Amino acid sequence: MTAAAHAISAQRIATLQQAERERFIATHPRSMAQAEAARAHFLFGVPLHWMRDWPSPATLAVERAQGVTLTCADGLTYADFCLGDTGAMFGHSPAPLAKAIAEQAAQGLTCMLPSTRSVAVGEALQTVFGLPMWQMALTASDANRFVLRWARAITGRTQLLVFDGCYHGAVDDTLVDLDRTSGSTLPRPSVLGQVHNHHAFTRVVPFNDLGALEAALAQGDVACLLAEPALTNFGLVPPREGYWRAARELCRRHGVLFVMDETHTVSTALGGYAKAHRLAPDMLVVGKAVAGGLPCAVYGFTHDVAERMVAAKERAPEGHSGIGTTLAGNVLTMAALEAALKHLHTEASYSQMLRTAAALESGLLQRIRQGAMPWTVTRLGARMELQFMPRTPRHAQDVRELAQTELEALTHLFMLNRGVLLTPFHSMMLISPATTAPDVQRLLGVFDELLQALKA
């Protein structure tokens, strides 16, 4: 039987999606009621408008989360493979983290002064991630903003270089699009309230294209290349073999800072993708999971970059640098970060995560092959994505041309209705140290049901 024999009609997907919407409404009356009541006080009925992006009739209202188990307002439980879109990568409320937060909360939350833990935390950051010097922020978006300011200040250059389809949080400079016809940078229509011409100071090139990268760098005005080791929020797109080593050398040749944003790819291996592959970035950003899910981000850099940062600060007049926020590095966050670096960012954690991820990947691929479906699974360490396309994408344009958004939405809601939670953006799955073999079998069992439903 060929893959073509299992082509799924749009009508079939729409019919199943409507049935799943009705099932959600019937089984989640309390979540439905909260979504409606919350509209009186929250925009779209949610504290953050992104929370409405799940393909369900209402956003699931969570009562509690522990390990990889979520319990919603209706008392239903879920095996969580979203894990807060990486924020809870080590599981929800790991015991060492919960203990550290509770103990510190009784001793102070924020002072705008360094904690006595600072030295130990700095040493642990170097041990885990490999870079010697660090600064802190509350989110990876903030950390990326601060890195861009530093990069422009120390190089005297104005241009930023990013990849088509990249994700670096709510950083205006990166929320731009590539005009594939002309190669120019365009403002992104979906960005609300945009008035500044960030597209004039950001250059965008296709991922995995060394020729385009070199042409952009050769103009001599790029301060830094800000990059994810793999595209992660536009569909999971891994780098080609040898791509990053070549890209790193191009940055060195043209005097461009090589910055890796590992907020999502920290799931690759202990210390992240760059450390595992010995890429030696000039600067590194890690957020979300770095302190176990408490609001925290860090950015690290080499001694050489640190010296240039100090020189730039000393050249500037006295006054606010535009870098940093009052709560960054607060004592509660430092306690959580110390506990996370000691107890969560460990070889034991990653060994468990990668072993379980490999088992899930194998199970999904086996079922795809047996069903002769024209789909694939792309995995990067403990993170993977079920992709409704015949091969792993090479760049963002592949995703635009091959992705099946209606089937992705159906898959998510179908699984949610049967107790398995995927990340709403594409069909991404993340494995934590707390994810068990029964959790994997639960997901695979629901995937079997989905395949049967699509073929019916």
N, C-alpha and C positions, 0 to 999 in steps of 0.2 A: 504494500500500500504506500503510495507516495504522499509527500507533504501536501501536494496540491489537492489530494482527496479530502484533506481536512481543512480546507479553506472555510473560514467561519463568516457567515453573512452578517452584515451590519444589523439586519432585522433580528437575527438570533441573539446577538449581543444586547440589543435594545430590549428585547423581551425578557431576557434573564435579568438585566439591570433593573427593570421595573419590578419584577418579582422580588428581587433582593431589597429594593427600597421599601416595598410593602412589608416584607419580613422584619426589617429594622424597625419600622414604625410600630409594628405589633409587639415586638419584644423589648423595646426601649422606651416605654412611656415616660419614665422619669427624666431621661436625657432629653426627650422631646419637650417635656414641660419646662425643664431648666432653660433650654435654648430659647424658648419663647419668653419666659419671665425675665431672663437676663437682658433682653433687648431694652428694658426700661432704663438700664444703667450703663450697658456696654455696647459700643459700636458693633453692629451685626450680631450682638448677643454674646460676644466673647472678649476676654481681656486683651487679646492680640488678634488683629483681624486675620492673620495667617491661619489661625485655628479653625477657620471656616473652610479651609481648602480640602478637607477630607471629603471623599465622594459618597457621603451618607446624608440622609435627609436632615439630620441635625448632628452637631458635634457631640461625640461621646463625652459624658461628664464623668470624670474619674473621682472615685471616692478614696482609693488608696493604691499605692504601688510598692511592691516589695520583691526584690530579686528580679525575675522576669515575668511576674504575674501582676496584671492590672485587674482591679475590681471597679466596675462602673456603678453609677447611681442605681441601676436596676439590679445590682447584686450578681451580675454576670462576670465571669473571669475570662481573661485572655492571656495567651502566651505572647509576650511582647517581643516582636522582632524589629520594632521601630526604635525603641529605647530613646525616646525624646530626640529623634533624628541625630543620634550620636551623643547627646548630652549625658545620657545614662548608660553609656557604653559598658561600664563595669557592673551594670545592674542597678536597680533602684535601691537607694539607701543602704549601701554596704555597711556592715556592722562597724568596722573601724572608722569609717567616715562619719556615721551618725554619732558615734561616741565622741569623736574629736569636736564636732560642731556643738554638741550639747555641753561639753565641758567648757569650751571657750565662750559660749553664749553667756555663761554665768560670770565671766571674768572681763567682759568688754567686747564690743562689736567693732567700733571704729574710732580711731584717735588722730588720724592724719600724721602718725609717727610710726617708725618702723617697729615691727614686732621683734621680740627677742628670738623668734624662730627664723629670722631672715637669713642668717648665715647658713643654718642647716638646710633651709629651703633652696638657697642658691646652689649649694653643693649638690643637693639631690637633683636639681634641674640639669646641671652639667652632667651628672652621672647618667641620667635617663636619656637626655636628648643630645648631649655631646658638645653643645656650645657653652663657652665660659661665662658670658655676661648676659644679664637679664633685666627686663623691666616688666611691670604688671599692668593689666587693664581689667575691666569687668567683662568685656565680650571680645570675641575675635574681630568683630566689626571695628571696635575701638582700636584694637591692637594693629589692625591693618591700616587704619587711618594714621595712626601715630608713626608706623613704619614708613608710610609714604612721605610724611612731613620730614622725617629724618633723612630719608634717601635724597629728597630734593635739596635739603639744606646742605648735606655734606658733599654732594656732587656738583651743585650749581646748575643742574639740568632740570628741565621742566616736564619732560615727557614720561609717562608711565606706559609700560607694555604689558598687556594681558592677552589671554587666549579666548577665542570665540567659544562661548558656552561656559566660561569660568564662573565660579561663585566665590565671592569673598565677603559675604554678608551685606550689610546696608551701607556700603561704601560708594558714594556717588560717583567717584572717579571710575569705578569698574562697572557701573550700570549703564553700559553703552553697547552698541551693536556694530557688527561688521557688515558693511555693504559689499557683498560678494562680487558684485559686478565691477566696482571701481577700486575696492580694497580700502576705501576710506572708512572713518569711524562716524557712526550716526548716534544721535540721542535716542534713548529707548523710550518708545511711546507709553509704556506701562508705568513708568516712574512718575509718581505724583509730585506736583509742585516744583518741577525742575525748571530753574531759570538760568543757571550758570552753564557756560559752554564747556562742560567737562570733556565732551567729545573732541575739543580742540587740543586737549592735553593728554589724551589717552590713545594709544595705538593698539589695534586689535589684529591678531593674526590667527590662522587656523592652527589647532593643536596638531602635533606630530608632523609638522611641515618645517623642516630645517631651513629650506630655501627662503620661505617667507619670514622666518625668524631672523635669519642673518640679514636680509634686506632691511628689516625694520631697525635692527641694532646698528647697522652700518651708517645710519644718518648722523650718529654722534651726539644725539640730544636726549637719549633715554637715561633716566636716573636709575630705574630698576625694572627688572622683570619680576612681576608678582604672579606666582603660579601655584596651582595645586599640582601635586605629583601626578594625579590623574583627575580628569574631569569627574565630578561626583554628583553634581546637582542638575545636570543636563542629560541624565543617563550616565552610567558608569563607563568611562572611556579611558582605558589604560594607555600608558606610553608605549611606543614601539621600542623594541630591543635597541639599546644604545642611544636612545634619543636624548635622555637627560645628561649623559656625560658629554655628548656633543654640544648640547645647549649650554652647559656650564662653561665649556671652553670658549664658546662664542661670547658669552657675557664677559669673561675675563679679558678676551682680546679687545673688546670694545669699551672696557672700563665701566661696565654696567653691573650694579649690585644684583646678585642672584638671591631672590627671596622666595622661600617655600612656605605656603600656607597649608599646614597639616591638620587643620581643625577637623576634617573628615578622615583623612588618610592616616591619622594616628592609630587607626585600627589595623594597619598593615602588619606591624611588628612592634616589639618593645622599642620605644624611642622614635617610632614613625618610619615612613618610607625613606626619607632622605638618609637617616642613620643606617637603616638596613642595607641600603644600596650605596653607601659611602659617597654621597653627592656633595658633601661639604658646602652647604649654602652659606652665604654671607650673613643672612638673617633668617629667622624661623619664627612662625606664628603658630601657636596652639591654643585653642579655646574649647568651649563646651565641656568635653570630658576630662580636661586636664586636672580639675579639682573634684572629679566625681559627679559633676552636674551642678554644683553650686556656681553662681555667676562668677566666672573667673577666666582670664586669658593671660597668656604670657608671650613675650617676644624676646628671643635670644639673638646674640650676635657675636662676632669674633672680636678679639682684642683690637685688631686693626680698625674695624668699624667703630668700636667703642672710642678709640682715640680720636677719630674723625668727628664723632658725635660731640665729644667734650670740646673739641676745638670750635665746632660750629656754635655751640651754646656760649662759649666764652667770647666769640666774636660779636655776638648779638647784644643789643642794649639790654639793660635790666628790664624785667617785666614778664608777663605770662608768655610762655613759649607756644601756646596753642596745643600742647601735647600733655595729655593726662587729665584725669578727673579725680575729684576729692576722695571717692570711695575706693579707688584702685589700691590694692595692697592692704586693705583693711585687715585688722587682726583676726577676725572670724575667717575670712578667706584664707589667710596664711595658715591657720590651723587646719583647715580642710585640705589645702594644697599639700601641706606636709604629710598628712595622713594618706592622701591619695598617692603621692609619689612613693611612699614607703610600703603601702599595703596593696595598692591596686596596679600601679605600673611595674609589674614584676614578670619575670620569666614564667612563673607558674600560671599567672593569669593568662598570658598570651599562649602558652602551650595548650591550655584547655580551650581557649577561644578558637585557635586555628584548627585544632583537631575536630572540634564540633562543626566548624564551618566547612571543612573538607567533606564531612559526612553528609551535611545538608546539600552541598553542591553536587556530590555524587548521586544522591537520591533524586534530585530534580532532573539532572541530565539523563539518568536512566529512564525516568518516566517520559521525558521529552522524546528520547530515541524510540522507546517502545510505542509511543503514540504517533510516531512519524510527524511530529509537529515542527514547523519551520521556525523554531525558537532557539535561544541559547541562554546560557548563564555565564556571567562575567564576574569573577571573584578577585578581590584585592584583600588578602589577609582575612580578617573576620567580617569583612563587608562584601556583599555580593548583590547582584541584581538579576532578576529574571527579565530577560529582554525578548519581546515579541518580534524578533527579527532573525534572519538566518545566520548572522555572524556578529561577532563583537564589533561595535562601531569604532571607527578610527579617528573621528573628529565630530564636531557638533552638527555639521551638515548631514552626516550619516543618520544621526538621531532624528533630525527634522524630516528626512525622507523616509525612514523606515519605521519609526515608532507608531504604535497603535494605541492612541490615548484612550479610546473607548474601552478597549479590552483591558488596559491597565486599570481603569476605574472599576470595571466589573470585577476583576480579580481581587482588588482591595476590599470592596464591599462584600463580596462572596465570602472571603476569608474572615473578615471581621464578624459577620453574622454567624460564623462557626467557631469563634473563639481564638482567632489568630490575627494579630495586628501587624500589618506591614507599614512601612513609611509611605505616606500618601503621594509623595513625589516620585513617580515611576514605581516599580515593584522592587524596592530595595529592602534587603534583609540584613540585620546586624546581629552578630552573636556576642554574648557576654560570657564571662566566666561562670555565671549562674545558669546559663542555658544548658539544659540536660538532653540526653538522648530521647526521653519521652516527649520533650518539647519539639524536637526535630520531627519525631514520628507524627506528632499531632499536626504539624504543618504539612507534612507529606501526605497524610491521610486526607486533609482538606483539598490539597492539590489534586489528588486522585478524583475526588468528587467533582471538582471544577472541570477536569478533563472529560469526565463522563457527561456532565451537563452540556458542555460545548459540542459534544459529538451527537447528542440526542436529536 
